[in-house]
Amino acid sequence: MRAYERFLQYAVIHTTSDDTSGLTPSSQCQFDLARHLVKEMRRLGIPDAHVDGKCYVYGSIPASPGCEDLPALGFCAHLDTASFSGKNVRPRLVPDYDGGDIVLGTSGRVLSPAQFPHLPQLRGKTLIVTDGATLLGADDKAGIAEILTMAETVLDRGLPHSRLCFSFPPDEEIGAGAKDLDLEKLGADVAYTVDGGELGMIQYESFNAAIARITITGIGVHPGHAKNIMRSALLVAHQLQAMLPGGETPQDTEGYEGFFHLTSLRGTVDEAEMEYIIRDHDETLFEGRKRTLLHIARLLNDRWGEGTVRVELRDQYRNMAEVIRDHLDLIETAKKATLLAGVQPATPPIRGGTDGCQLSFRGLPCPDLGTGAYACHGPYEHITAEDMDKVTEILLNIVGLHAGS
């Protein structure tokens, strides 16, 4: 089975995580894909495949003869999808894509080179798109499909390999995917996540990341009698946003540049809630961003009264380059594997994070490989069948190089 055929099966299974539930997994629907994968892995010849009570899928393939003493090699990809609607996903195949506009169902949305300039480079391939009403789920169901297609090929062809270890965790999109991953059960000495962007990406420099939840308490009275009494929580929220540095948002930054990203604002005159994600590759600048937000909150409390603005900061993950710099052989192996597949490797910084960030700091060095997906987390998400084949080939090459073949 080709990787894209697996992916089409996974994409229609609802697995959106929920950062408000406080549970692990954060949404019970993730078990639907987990159980599907366990059955599939056992059919492929991975008899120890199982899902635990927290929705972490595990499985392994014993080393082939002569490779028993090699370090065990792990591969991870997450079950959940981002918060943009992941229910009732209807993937559509566009064979022999012409590089032009694609109308996405009846949504009124159009996937266009005017907005996504890379699209003409995909001309002639089989493009997989959404109907414009949901995301596609290539982040990261494409990664799962590519990993299991690699595993199937290794088993079917009897290719030389070290012990291969697999884990498909829940809740990566809410920063909790690696939290309860049992490293002893996984059994890997080194690993890769397959959770990146376009084909050929090999990434190990991630953001430092935090989330800020802000509560603003206002005073609501009749607007006709509000003079010197009303304190609009919504206007205080507007003032807070205006006091942040200009031009430091996701749409204004690239490369190693960090940002403040307002992801949610809701409320009334009486109370408002804001949520930001804070990102920077540089640890000193990252800590400075958190201090800036707290400083703004103090200024607003001085202006409007103590307790008006309350900030809760929570670190999510750190830049895994700090760990991977001592394991650059993993990057060199991935580069060689990519070149062997006829693809030019690229190592830009990740403008985000993966489960590999937390896993690296927990003692499992774990850089990230691209899945071939574009425009993830929204209705314009797309991927090609051919790029998924190439990622699978890269994974097979990594397995072979790791085994010395």
N, C-alpha and C positions, 0 to 999 in steps of 0.2 A: 504494500500500500504506500502511495506517495504521501508526503507530509501534508500537503494541502487537503487531501481527502480526509485525513484524520482531523485536521483543523475544522473542516466544515461540520463534522459531527460534534466537536466540542463547542463551537461558536454558538449553537442554538440552545445550549444549556445555561440557564440563568445562574450567574455566580457573583453578582455585585456584592461587595463588602459594605459594611455599615459601621461607620466610625462613632455612631451614637449608642450602640447597643451595650458596650462594655463587656461583651462576651467573647469567647474564643471557641469556634470561629465566630466572627461578628455577625454572620448570616448563615442560617441553616442550609440554604440552597447550595452552598459550596460543597456540601456532602454529596449532592447528586453527581457532580463531575468527579469527585474523589472516588466514589464507588464504581463509576463507569471505568475509570482508569485502572483501578485494582483488577477488575475483571479482564480488561484488555491486557494488562501486563502479565497476568497468569496465563492467558491464551498464548502470549508470545513466548513463554518459557521462563518467566520470572516468578517462581512458585512462592517466594517469600514476600511478594507484594501484599501490602495491607494498608489500611487507614486507621489511625488511632482516634481516640475520643475527641481530640481537638482538631480533627480534619487534616492532619498531616499525612501525606501518602509517602510510603517508603518502599524500596525494593532494591535488589542487587543482582548482579551476575557474577558468579565466581570467576577468578582469573583463569585464563586458558593455560594449558601445560607449558611450563617454562617461564611463566610470567607471575608466579605466585609471590615472589619476593619484591615485586615492584610496588611503589606507593599506590594505594587505592585512589581511584579517580572518580570524583563526584560531578553530577550535573543536576541543576535545580531550575525550576520554572514555577511560577505561582498560579494558583487556581482562580483567584478573584479578578474581577474587572473593576474599572474606576466608576465613579459615581454617576457619570452621564449614563442614561438608561441602557441597561444591559439585558433587559427582558424582551422576549419576542424578537430576538435578532434574526434577521433574514438576509444572509449573505447572498451576493449575486456575483456570478462569474462573467467576466467580459473577455472572451477569447480574442486573441490577436488584436489587442488594444491598439488603437490608432494614434494615441498620444494626445487626443483632444478632450473636449468637455464630455462629462458623463452626468446625465440627469439622474439624481438619486431618488428613485421611486416617485411618489407623489408629495414628497416633503417640501418641494420648492427649492431644495438645495442642489447645487451643481458642483461636482468635483472638477476643478478647472485649472489648467496650467497658469492662468492669470494669478491664481492664489497659491498654487503649488508648482513652482517652476521646474521641479525635477520630473514631472509626469512624462514629458516627451522622451526621457531616457528609458521609460518602461515600455516604449512602443514595441509591439510584436509579442508581448508576453500575455499570459492569462492573468488579468487583474481581478482581484477579489475586493468587492466594495460592499457598503451597507445600502439600505434603502432610504437612508437619510433620517430615519426616526430614532436610531440607536447607534451606539458604538459597534465596532465589529468584534472586538475581543482578541485581536491578534496580540495584544499586550494582556496576558502573556500565554494565551492558548496556542499561539503559533510556536512558542518556545517548547511547550509540552509536546506538541505534535512532532517537531523536529528531533527532539531528544528520543522519543519512543520509536520514530522511524529509524534513527541511528541504531538503537538497541535491537530492533527487529533485524536490521541488516547484519549486524555483528553476529547474532545468533544463527541466522539463516546461512551465512557464508562461512561460519566458523573462523572468523578473523581473529588474529592474535590480540590479546588485550589483558591489561591488569584487571583487578577486581573493579567493577563498575558499580557505582552507588547512585541511586536516584532519590530525589525528594521533590515533591510538589506541595508546597505549603499554602495555606490560606492567607488572606489579609495583608498581602504585601502592599497593596494600594493605600492602606491606612497606616503603613509603617510598622506593622506588627508581625510580618511574616516569618522573620527569623527568631522571634522571641522565644517560642516554645519548640523550635526544631531541635530534636534530640541528636546531638552530634555523635554520641556513642552508637546509637542505633543506626544512623546514617553510615558511619564507618569509613568515611572518606578522609584521606590525608591532605588532598588539595582538591579544588573544585572550580567549576565555572557556573555562573548563572547564564541562562540564555534568555535574556530579558531586555535586550537593547533595541536600537533603532535599525537603521538600514543595513543592508548586506555589507559585510567586511568590517564592521565596527568591532574594535577590541578596546574595552574601556576599563580603566582602573582608578581614575581620578574622579571622585564624586564630590558632590556638595557636602558641606556640613549643614545639617538641617534641624530646624525647630518649628514648632507650631505655637502660635499665640492665640489664646482665646480671651477676648476682652468683653467685659460687661459694663455697660454705662447706665447709671441710674439717673433718671430725670425727675422733674416735678411737673405733673400735668394738672392744669386748671383750665377753666373756661377761657378761650382765647380773648373774649371780650373784656376779661378782667385780669389779664396775664402780666401787665406791666410790673417789672421788678420782682415777679414771683415765679413765672414759668421758667423751667430749665429743660429745653427740648433735648432728649437723649439722642435723637437723630441728628440734630445740628452739632452736638458735641462730637458725635462720630465723624461728621463731615470735617470738623476742625482737626481731629486727630489725623485723618487721612491727609489733609492739606499740609500738616506740619512734617510729614515724612519727606525725605529727600526726593526731589523731582527727578524723573528719568530713571529711577531704579526699580523698574517693574519688569516682568518677564518679556513684555513686548518691546522693551527698550534696551535689552541687554543680550549679550552673547558670550561665547567662549568662557573665560574665567570670571566674568562679571556677575556679582551677586544681585539679589533683589529682595524687596518686600512684595508679597503678593496677597492682596485682599481677595479671599476666596468666598467669603460669605458676609452679608450685612442684612440684618432683619431687625425689626422692632417697631416701636411706637414712640410717642413723645415721652412716655413714662419710663420705658426701658428699651435699650438696644443691645444687640450682641454682634460682635465683629469677630472674624477669624482670619488670621494671616498665616501664611507659611513664610519662613525666613530662610534664605539660602545664601551660602558663600563658600567657595572653595578654600579661601584663606581663613584659617582658624581665628587669627587676630581680628580680621574684618568681620567675621561672623559674630564673635563676642561683642564687637562694637555695635553691630546692628541690634542686638538684643538690648544693649544699654541705651541706645537711641530711643527705642520704643518705650522703655521704662521711664526715661527722662521726659518724654512727651506726656506720658500719663501723669507724672508729678506736676508738670506745668499746668495741665488741665485741672488737676485737683486743687492746685493753688488758686486757679481762676474761679472754679465753680463749686468748690467745697470738697473737703476730704471724703473719700469714698465714692465720689462720682464715677471715677474710672478705675476699674480693677482689672489687672492683667495677670493671666496665668500662662507661664511659659513652660514648654516641655520639649526637651531635646529629643530628636527622633533617630538620627544616625550621624556618623562622622565620616570624614573623607578617608576612604579605604586606601588611598595612595600611601598613607603612613605605614600600612602593613605590607602592601603589595610590592613596595620598593625593595623589600628583602626577598621577593619571590619573582623577580622579573623573568625567570626561566619560563613561567607560565605564559607570559606575554610573548616571548620569543617563539614558544611552541605554537601558540595561536596564530602568530604572523606567518610562520612557515606553513601551517595547515591551510591558511587562507590563500596564500600564493599557490600552493599545490592545486587548489580548486580553481585557479585561474582568476582569482579576485584580488584586487589591490587592497591590502589592509590599511586601516586608518585608526589612530588612537587619540581622538579628541577627548577632552574631559566630558564626563557625563553631566548634563545639566539636569540632574535629578539624583536618584539613588536606586539601589536594588537591595534584595535580601543579602547580597554579597557584602554590603557595607557592614552590617551587624555581624555576619558570619566571620568576616575577616578579623574583626576585633574580638570575636569569641574563640579564635584560634584556628579557623579554617580559611586559609587564603583563597579568595573567591572573586576573581575579576569577572567581567561581563562580556558577553558576545551578542552581536546584533542578530535579530530574528528576521530582518528584511521588511519590517513594518514601518509605515509612515503615518503621521497625523493621529497618533494614538490618543485615546481618552475622549473622542468625540465622533460626530456623525461622518466626518470625512476620512476616517481611518481606512487604510487600504494596504494591500500586500499582494505579491504575485506568487503564483504557484512555482515558477521557475526559480525565484530567489529562495523560496523555502527549500527547494531541492539542493541549491548551492549551500545553504546553511547546514543541511544534513550532511552534505559531502565534507564540509569543514569539520564538523563534529567527528565524522569517521576518521578524517586525517589526524585530528588531535589524539584520538584513541590509538591509532597506528603509531604515531610518533612517540607517544608515551610508552608504548610497548617496544619501541626500538625497531619497528618495521617500516 
